[in-house]
């Protein structure tokens, strides 16, 4: 039977990084992973980041809906149509605002009997855990029915901070195993059992935020990426995009995490939906994105004069 592993966690916690680690490890050990990526806006942008690890027919994107509610039927259809194969394992990355308890309650219903009951793995950013203001309740919800909790962003974290986070986690989910990303052993994941922890009910509307996307022209330099990200208010919790820089043929991917850090890296291939700027969080509106893009371009023009 095939294991289903759902990776959940707050925006910017490190879900995609963990998923890449899992995909590589499974492939190296002779497994055949199938990956499903969910996002409110253009999950196809992330799909191509996995194509250097597994073939395109083994990665699917589910965009425009949330798999904890409106997208659950499409997710089940995706899973039930996964080809049977030797040593198969299905990896699902939920969007960063998912109601993870609802997801696990709905996902296990209506799947073919060749699949094991789904298990959930939560990613916790130890630096920013429960420092999300009004979104703390959602972040806490995302660990309560997980069988395994993976701690990330441990660099320069004090022993006192780590102890505080561990105490919180054990209070919310005393049944989960807690490890760091370096300790993840993919051979053990399919052997995990679904969580029996009783979760606190979340107001489902707290898991649904605005999202938006805009076409993104070529940017003249990397400084323009930083200025563009900084022009968007911090109420927008996730910013990501893909475009070309100057005369470079290769595309560049960038993202701003909820704590304001901006990461820039090469993009694998050409975005199938074209260069885009994507945002998730309160205040995500097309007019705001377009104004930030134009301001960034205008500032770049002044710098070269």
WOLINGI-V976707 format. One record per pair of residues at least 24 apart in sequence whose C-alpha atoms are under 7 Angstrom apart, sorted by the first residue. I is the first residue (numbers start at 1). J is the second residue. If there is no record, write none. Layout:
i->(I,I)
j->(J,J)
This chain:
i->(1,1,1,2,2,2,2,2,3,3,3,3,3,3,4,4,4,4,4,4,5,5,5,5,5,5,5,6,6,6,6,6,6,6,7,7,7,7,7,7,8,8,8,8,8,8,8,8,9,9,9,9,9,10,10,10,11,11,11,11,12,12,13,13,13,13,14,14,15,15,22,24,25,26,31,31,32,32,32,33,33,33,33,34,34,34,34,34,35,35,35,35,35,36,36,36,36,36,37,37,37,37,37,38,38,38,38,38,39,39,39,40,40,40,40,41,41,41,41,45,48,48,49,66,67,67,68,68,68,68,68,72,76,76,80,80,97,97,98,99,99,99,99,100,100,101,101,101,117,118,119,119,119,120,120,120,121,121,121,121,122,122,122,122,123,123,123,123,124,124,124,124,125,125,125,126,126,126,126,126,127,127,127,138,138,141,143,144,144,144,144,145,145,145,146,146,147,147,147,147,147,147,148,148,148,149,149,149,149,150,150,150,150,151,151,151,152,152,173,209,209,209,210,210,210,210,210,211,211,211,211,212,212,212,212,212,212,213,213,213,213,213,214,214,214,214,214,214,215,215,215,216,216,216,216,217,217,218,218,218,218,219,219,219,220,220,220,221,221,224,224,227,228,228,228,229,231,232,235,235,235,236,236,236,236,236,236,237,237,238,238,238,239,239,239,240,240,240,241,241,241,242,242,242,243,243)
j->(114,115,116,88,89,114,115,116,89,90,115,116,118,190,89,90,91,116,118,119,90,91,92,118,119,120,121,91,92,93,94,119,120,121,92,93,94,120,121,122,93,94,96,100,121,122,123,142,96,122,123,124,142,96,97,139,96,97,238,258,257,258,123,124,125,152,123,152,93,123,186,53,186,186,87,88,87,88,89,88,89,90,91,58,59,89,90,91,59,60,90,91,92,60,61,91,92,93,61,62,92,93,94,62,63,93,94,95,63,64,95,64,65,66,211,211,212,213,278,271,268,269,268,98,94,103,98,99,100,102,103,107,107,111,111,112,207,208,207,141,142,204,207,141,142,141,142,145,194,194,147,193,194,146,147,148,146,147,148,149,146,148,149,150,149,150,151,152,149,150,151,152,151,152,153,151,152,153,154,165,153,154,157,206,207,202,173,172,173,197,199,195,197,199,176,195,176,177,192,193,194,195,176,177,178,176,177,178,179,178,179,180,181,179,180,181,180,181,197,280,281,282,280,281,282,283,284,279,280,281,284,278,279,280,284,285,286,276,277,278,279,286,276,277,278,286,289,290,275,276,277,243,275,276,277,243,275,243,244,245,246,244,245,246,245,246,300,245,246,296,300,296,292,293,296,256,292,292,281,282,283,279,280,281,282,283,284,280,281,279,280,281,278,279,280,277,278,279,276,277,278,275,276,277,275,276)
